């Protein structure tokens, strides 16, 4: 049985000092930040030295393109994960996840590729990656609370990584939050955690969106030259409805990695470093029908991202909707990452007038999004729920996505 520090003790059992107590925030903590703060005090007996938040994300368009040096257009959600944290004087990392009521401990020196696996790997892996990059990161007490749905294709894992990375930046004075260049360093560390510690071969979209997002904007991400453009996201009487199908989604179960390997093989056969370098005509010259379909999706999806940005710039929501629906067709037919629940969600939304609908995230479950008129929200939600019931699916979770801010320190 682990003994908790007394209420008059600070990190690693030392007496509490004023430095252990965060400055008073200008506004009361709310949501997961409040939950994490209170959970920290209950478990450790003193206030956390920092509270950090990082959002989940919705990808408007540009799916499975990040690891192909391609283009993506995500936006941050207002739903986020909070990490309440304090430094320790030793190398030990102690983590509590309030959402799953789990606790884990590991020395940072013991973290290595593949260790630890599971939920704690996202936390420990992020700190390991920062230390591997030369930053003076030490042991920490971390309590995590989240409102990002898990397994919904909304980047709950990237939100955990981002919150931990930002907390570490604040606690150890890393100076990586002042500009996009520093935030990219954090995003890379988060990606390494997911790739090397957890074993999910993600391409960086999720972590970059969570760390670099701005409220009211989508991000045009180019993974060939690592450029970022903040695109105003004003839907003027319309909104993005998220349909969490609650069909379980995982990036570490093999299918995601298989798609990535297929794309790499297609690029090798075409004699290029990535599928970003090829034309539609070159794709059709591939003789393997599976590789041809995979490459066709990637090349056409990049073109759809460029067209979607242009549509947003001229406020052409009808065109944006058509591009979203075309993206879903490509993901279903050419990339084969959709599932029955995602297809039913999109079809139901379109049947009552949605301008466009598509799966979002890695696929094989998770969430779909629909571009709808604000006035049509009730009718669209009813149509989706009715269609799910008719197909014998479980009750979906529906909510409106608002483009929120990126990862940040609250206290």
C-alpha positions as CSV (number, residue, x, y, z in Angstrom):
1,X,0.0,0.0,0.0
2,X,1.5,3.4,-1.1
3,X,1.7,6.0,1.7
4,X,0.5,9.4,0.6
5,X,2.4,12.6,1.7
6,X,1.1,14.4,4.7
7,X,-0.9,17.6,4.2
8,X,2.1,19.6,5.4
9,X,4.5,18.0,3.0
10,X,5.6,19.0,-0.5
11,X,6.9,16.9,-3.4
12,X,8.9,13.8,-2.5
13,X,8.1,14.2,1.2
14,X,9.9,17.5,1.7
15,X,8.1,20.3,3.7
16,X,5.7,22.4,1.6
17,X,7.0,25.8,0.6
18,X,5.3,28.8,-1.0
19,X,6.9,27.7,-4.3
20,X,4.7,24.6,-4.2
21,X,1.5,26.7,-4.2
22,X,0.5,28.1,-7.6
23,X,-0.4,31.8,-8.0
24,X,-4.1,32.5,-7.8
25,X,-5.7,32.4,-11.2
26,X,-7.7,35.4,-12.5
27,X,-10.8,33.2,-13.0
28,X,-12.0,30.2,-11.1
29,X,-10.9,26.9,-12.5
30,X,-13.7,25.0,-14.4
31,X,-14.2,21.7,-16.0
32,X,-11.3,19.2,-16.1
33,X,-8.9,21.9,-14.7
34,X,-11.0,22.2,-11.5
35,X,-11.3,18.4,-11.3
36,X,-7.6,17.8,-11.7
37,X,-6.7,20.6,-9.2
38,X,-9.0,19.2,-6.6
39,X,-8.0,15.6,-7.3
40,X,-4.3,16.6,-6.9
41,X,-5.0,18.1,-3.4
42,X,-7.0,15.1,-2.3
43,X,-4.2,12.7,-3.3
44,X,-1.2,14.7,-2.3
45,X,-2.3,17.1,0.3
46,X,-1.0,20.3,-1.2
47,X,-1.9,22.4,-4.4
48,X,-0.2,21.7,-7.7
49,X,2.5,24.0,-8.9
50,X,1.1,24.1,-12.4
51,X,-2.1,23.3,-14.3
52,X,-2.0,22.8,-18.0
53,X,-4.7,22.2,-20.6
54,X,-4.5,20.7,-24.1
55,X,-7.5,20.2,-26.4
56,X,-8.7,17.3,-28.5
57,X,-9.2,18.0,-32.2
58,X,-11.5,17.5,-35.1
59,X,-10.0,17.1,-38.5
60,X,-12.1,19.0,-41.0
61,X,-10.4,17.3,-44.0
62,X,-7.1,15.8,-44.8
63,X,-7.1,12.2,-43.4
64,X,-4.2,9.8,-43.4
65,X,-2.1,12.4,-45.2
66,X,0.2,13.6,-42.4
67,X,2.5,10.5,-42.5
68,X,2.6,10.9,-46.3
69,X,4.1,14.4,-46.2
70,X,0.7,15.8,-47.0
71,X,-1.8,18.4,-46.1
72,X,-4.4,18.5,-43.2
73,X,-7.0,21.0,-42.0
74,X,-7.8,20.3,-38.3
75,X,-9.1,22.5,-35.6
76,X,-8.9,22.3,-31.8
77,X,-12.0,21.4,-29.8
78,X,-13.0,23.3,-26.7
79,X,-13.1,19.9,-24.9
80,X,-9.6,19.4,-23.3
81,X,-7.5,17.4,-20.9
82,X,-6.0,19.0,-17.8
83,X,-2.8,18.0,-16.0
84,X,-2.3,19.3,-12.5
85,X,1.4,18.8,-11.6
86,X,4.3,19.5,-9.3
87,X,8.0,18.6,-9.6
88,X,9.7,16.0,-7.4
89,X,13.3,16.1,-6.3
90,X,14.0,12.6,-7.6
91,X,13.5,10.8,-10.9
92,X,10.1,9.2,-10.0
93,X,7.0,9.9,-12.0
94,X,3.7,9.3,-10.3
95,X,0.5,9.6,-12.3
96,X,-3.2,9.5,-11.5
97,X,-5.9,9.3,-14.1
98,X,-9.1,10.4,-12.6
99,X,-11.2,9.3,-15.6
100,X,-10.3,5.7,-15.4
101,X,-9.4,5.7,-11.6
102,X,-5.9,4.4,-12.2
103,X,-2.5,5.1,-10.7
104,X,1.0,4.3,-12.0
105,X,4.6,5.0,-10.9
106,X,7.8,4.7,-12.9
107,X,11.3,6.2,-12.8
108,X,11.9,8.3,-15.8
109,X,15.3,6.5,-16.2
110,X,13.3,3.3,-16.7
111,X,11.1,4.6,-19.6
112,X,12.2,3.2,-22.9
113,X,10.6,2.2,-26.3
114,X,7.7,0.0,-25.5
115,X,7.8,0.7,-21.7
116,X,5.4,1.5,-20.2
117,X,2.6,0.5,-22.5
118,X,-1.0,1.6,-22.2
119,X,-2.4,4.8,-20.8
120,X,0.7,5.7,-18.6
121,X,2.9,5.5,-21.7
122,X,1.4,8.7,-23.1
123,X,2.5,10.6,-20.0
124,X,5.8,8.9,-19.3
125,X,6.7,8.8,-23.0
126,X,6.2,12.6,-23.4
127,X,8.6,13.4,-20.5
128,X,11.1,10.7,-21.8
129,X,11.0,12.4,-25.3
130,X,11.7,15.8,-23.8
131,X,14.6,14.4,-21.8
132,X,15.9,12.6,-24.9
133,X,15.8,16.0,-26.7
134,X,18.1,17.5,-24.0
135,X,15.7,19.2,-21.8
136,X,16.2,19.1,-18.0
137,X,13.0,17.2,-17.1
138,X,12.8,15.5,-13.7
139,X,10.3,13.5,-11.7
140,X,6.7,14.8,-11.3
141,X,3.4,14.2,-9.5
142,X,0.7,14.4,-12.2
143,X,-3.1,14.2,-11.8
144,X,-5.0,14.1,-15.1
145,X,-8.7,14.7,-15.8
146,X,-10.3,15.0,-19.3
147,X,-13.5,15.8,-21.1
148,X,-12.2,14.5,-24.5
149,X,-14.0,11.3,-25.4
150,X,-11.7,8.3,-25.4
151,X,-11.6,6.1,-28.5
152,X,-13.7,8.6,-30.5
153,X,-11.1,9.6,-33.0
154,X,-10.8,13.1,-31.4
155,X,-7.2,12.8,-30.3
156,X,-7.7,12.1,-26.6
157,X,-4.2,10.7,-26.5
158,X,-2.6,13.8,-28.0
159,X,-4.5,15.9,-25.5
160,X,-2.9,14.0,-22.6
161,X,0.5,14.3,-24.2
162,X,0.1,18.0,-24.8
163,X,-1.1,18.8,-21.3
164,X,1.8,16.9,-19.8
165,X,4.3,18.5,-22.1
166,X,3.0,22.0,-21.3
167,X,3.0,21.3,-17.6
168,X,6.6,20.1,-17.8
169,X,7.5,23.3,-19.7
170,X,6.1,25.4,-17.0
171,X,7.6,23.5,-14.1
172,X,11.1,23.1,-15.5
173,X,11.3,26.5,-17.2
174,X,11.8,25.1,-20.7
175,X,10.6,28.2,-22.5
176,X,8.8,26.3,-25.3
177,X,5.4,28.1,-25.2
178,X,6.3,31.5,-26.5
179,X,6.1,30.8,-30.2
180,X,5.2,28.2,-32.8
181,X,8.8,27.0,-33.1
182,X,8.9,26.0,-29.4
183,X,5.4,24.5,-29.6
184,X,6.6,22.4,-32.5
185,X,9.4,21.0,-30.3
186,X,6.7,19.9,-27.8
187,X,4.5,18.4,-30.6
188,X,7.5,16.4,-31.7
189,X,8.1,15.1,-28.2
190,X,4.4,14.1,-27.9
191,X,4.6,12.3,-31.3
192,X,7.7,10.4,-30.2
193,X,5.8,9.3,-27.1
194,X,3.0,7.9,-29.2
195,X,5.2,6.3,-31.8
196,X,8.0,4.9,-29.7
197,X,6.6,4.3,-26.3
198,X,3.0,3.5,-26.9
199,X,3.6,2.0,-30.4
200,X,1.0,3.9,-32.4
201,X,2.5,5.0,-35.7
202,X,0.8,8.4,-35.9
203,X,2.0,11.1,-38.3
204,X,1.9,14.2,-36.1
205,X,-1.4,15.8,-37.1
206,X,-3.0,15.3,-33.7
207,X,-0.1,16.6,-31.6
208,X,0.5,19.6,-33.9
209,X,-3.2,20.6,-33.8
210,X,-3.4,20.4,-30.0
211,X,-0.2,22.4,-29.4
212,X,-0.5,25.1,-32.2
213,X,-4.2,25.8,-32.5
214,X,-5.8,29.2,-32.2
215,X,-9.4,29.9,-31.1
216,X,-11.7,30.6,-34.1
217,X,-9.3,29.1,-36.6
218,X,-8.5,25.9,-38.4
219,X,-4.9,25.0,-39.2
220,X,-3.6,24.3,-42.6
221,X,-0.7,21.9,-41.8
222,X,1.8,21.0,-44.5
223,X,3.9,18.0,-43.4
224,X,6.3,18.3,-46.3
225,X,7.8,21.6,-45.2
226,X,6.3,21.8,-41.7
227,X,4.5,25.1,-42.4
228,X,1.4,26.2,-40.5
229,X,-1.2,28.6,-41.6
230,X,-4.1,29.7,-39.3
231,X,-7.3,29.8,-41.4
232,X,-10.3,31.8,-40.0
233,X,-13.1,29.4,-39.4
234,X,-16.4,31.4,-39.5
235,X,-19.3,29.2,-40.6
236,X,-21.9,32.1,-40.5
237,X,-25.1,30.3,-39.5
238,X,-23.7,26.8,-39.9
239,X,-21.8,24.5,-37.5
240,X,-19.8,21.3,-37.3
241,X,-21.8,18.6,-35.6
242,X,-19.6,15.8,-34.1
243,X,-21.2,12.3,-34.2
244,X,-19.3,10.1,-31.8
245,X,-20.5,6.6,-32.9
246,X,-19.0,5.0,-29.8
247,X,-17.7,2.3,-32.0
248,X,-14.3,1.7,-30.4
249,X,-11.4,3.2,-32.2
250,X,-7.7,2.4,-31.6
251,X,-4.5,3.4,-33.5
252,X,-2.4,0.7,-31.9
253,X,-4.3,-2.3,-33.2
254,X,-2.4,-2.8,-36.4
255,X,-4.7,-1.5,-39.1
256,X,-3.4,2.1,-38.9
257,X,0.1,0.8,-39.2
258,X,-0.8,-1.4,-42.1
259,X,-2.1,1.6,-44.1
260,X,1.0,3.5,-43.5
261,X,3.2,0.6,-44.7
262,X,1.0,0.3,-47.8
263,X,1.6,4.0,-48.6
264,X,5.3,3.6,-48.1
265,X,5.4,0.7,-50.5
266,X,3.4,2.6,-53.1
267,X,5.9,5.5,-52.8
268,X,8.8,3.1,-53.2
269,X,7.3,1.5,-56.3
270,X,6.8,5.0,-57.8
271,X,10.4,6.0,-57.0
272,X,9.6,8.9,-54.6
273,X,10.1,9.7,-51.0
274,X,6.4,10.2,-50.3
275,X,3.1,10.2,-52.1
276,X,3.1,14.0,-51.9
277,X,5.4,13.9,-54.9
278,X,3.2,12.0,-57.4
279,X,0.4,13.0,-59.8
280,X,-3.0,11.3,-60.2
281,X,-1.8,9.8,-63.5
282,X,1.2,8.3,-61.8
283,X,-1.0,6.7,-59.2
284,X,-3.1,5.0,-61.8
285,X,0.0,3.4,-63.2
286,X,0.4,1.3,-60.1
287,X,-0.3,-2.3,-61.0
288,X,-1.2,-3.5,-57.4
289,X,-4.9,-2.6,-57.0
290,X,-4.7,-2.1,-53.2
291,X,-1.7,0.1,-53.4
292,X,-3.3,2.1,-56.2
293,X,-6.4,2.7,-54.1
294,X,-4.4,3.8,-51.1
295,X,-2.3,6.2,-53.1
296,X,-5.3,7.5,-55.0
297,X,-6.9,8.5,-51.7
298,X,-3.8,10.3,-50.4
299,X,-3.2,12.3,-53.6
300,X,-6.9,13.3,-54.0
301,X,-7.2,14.1,-50.3
302,X,-4.3,16.6,-50.5
303,X,-6.1,18.3,-53.4
304,X,-9.3,18.4,-51.3
305,X,-7.5,20.2,-48.5
306,X,-6.3,22.9,-50.8
307,X,-9.8,23.3,-52.2
308,X,-11.3,23.4,-48.7
309,X,-9.0,26.2,-47.6
310,X,-9.9,28.1,-50.7
311,X,-13.6,27.5,-50.0
312,X,-13.3,28.8,-46.5
313,X,-11.5,31.9,-47.7
314,X,-14.3,32.8,-50.0
315,X,-17.0,31.6,-47.5
316,X,-18.3,28.9,-49.9
317,X,-19.7,26.4,-47.4
318,X,-21.6,24.5,-50.1
319,X,-18.2,23.6,-51.8
320,X,-16.7,22.8,-48.4
321,X,-19.5,20.4,-47.7
322,X,-19.1,18.6,-51.1
323,X,-15.4,18.2,-50.4
324,X,-16.1,16.7,-47.0
325,X,-18.5,14.1,-48.5
326,X,-16.0,13.3,-51.3
327,X,-13.4,12.8,-48.6
328,X,-15.6,10.2,-46.8
329,X,-16.2,8.3,-50.1
330,X,-12.5,8.1,-50.7
331,X,-11.8,7.0,-47.1
332,X,-14.5,4.3,-47.4
333,X,-13.8,3.0,-50.9
334,X,-10.1,3.7,-51.6
335,X,-8.5,3.7,-48.1
336,X,-11.0,1.3,-46.5
337,X,-10.9,2.8,-43.0
338,X,-14.6,3.5,-42.4
339,X,-17.1,1.2,-40.7
340,X,-20.9,0.7,-40.7
341,X,-21.5,3.2,-37.9
342,X,-19.6,5.9,-39.6
343,X,-21.3,5.3,-42.9
344,X,-24.7,5.4,-41.3
345,X,-23.9,8.6,-39.4
346,X,-22.9,10.4,-42.6
347,X,-25.8,9.1,-44.7
348,X,-28.3,10.1,-42.0
349,X,-26.9,13.6,-41.7
350,X,-26.9,14.1,-45.5
351,X,-30.5,12.8,-45.8
352,X,-31.8,15.7,-43.8
353,X,-29.8,18.4,-45.6
354,X,-26.3,18.5,-44.2
355,X,-24.0,20.3,-46.6
356,X,-21.4,17.6,-46.2
357,X,-20.4,14.7,-43.9
358,X,-17.3,12.5,-43.3
359,X,-15.5,10.3,-40.9
360,X,-12.8,12.1,-38.9
361,X,-9.7,10.6,-37.3
362,X,-8.0,7.4,-38.1
363,X,-11.2,5.4,-38.7
364,X,-12.3,1.9,-37.9
365,X,-14.8,3.5,-35.5
366,X,-14.7,6.8,-33.7
367,X,-16.5,9.9,-35.0
368,X,-18.0,11.5,-38.0
369,X,-18.6,15.2,-38.6
370,X,-21.4,17.0,-40.5
371,X,-21.5,20.5,-41.8
372,X,-25.1,21.6,-41.0
373,X,-27.2,24.8,-40.7
374,X,-27.4,25.8,-37.1
375,X,-31.2,25.8,-37.4
376,X,-31.1,22.1,-38.6
377,X,-29.3,20.8,-35.5
378,X,-32.3,19.2,-33.8
379,X,-33.5,17.6,-37.0
380,X,-30.0,16.2,-37.8
381,X,-29.5,14.8,-34.4
382,X,-32.9,13.1,-34.5
383,X,-32.1,11.6,-37.9
384,X,-28.8,10.2,-36.7
385,X,-30.3,8.7,-33.6
386,X,-33.2,7.2,-35.5
387,X,-30.8,5.7,-38.1
388,X,-28.6,4.2,-35.3
389,X,-31.6,2.7,-33.6
390,X,-32.9,1.2,-36.9
391,X,-29.5,-0.5,-37.5
392,X,-29.3,-1.8,-33.9
393,X,-26.3,0.4,-33.0
394,X,-25.8,1.9,-29.6
395,X,-26.7,5.5,-28.8
396,X,-24.3,8.0,-30.4
397,X,-22.9,11.0,-28.6
398,X,-23.5,14.3,-30.5
399,X,-22.2,17.7,-29.9
400,X,-21.2,20.9,-31.7
401,X,-17.5,21.5,-32.3
402,X,-16.3,25.0,-31.8
403,X,-12.7,25.9,-32.8
404,X,-10.9,26.4,-29.5
405,X,-7.4,27.5,-28.3
406,X,-4.3,25.3,-28.3
407,X,-2.5,23.9,-25.2
408,X,-1.8,26.4,-22.5
409,X,-0.9,27.0,-18.8
410,X,-3.8,28.0,-16.6
411,X,-1.8,28.4,-13.3
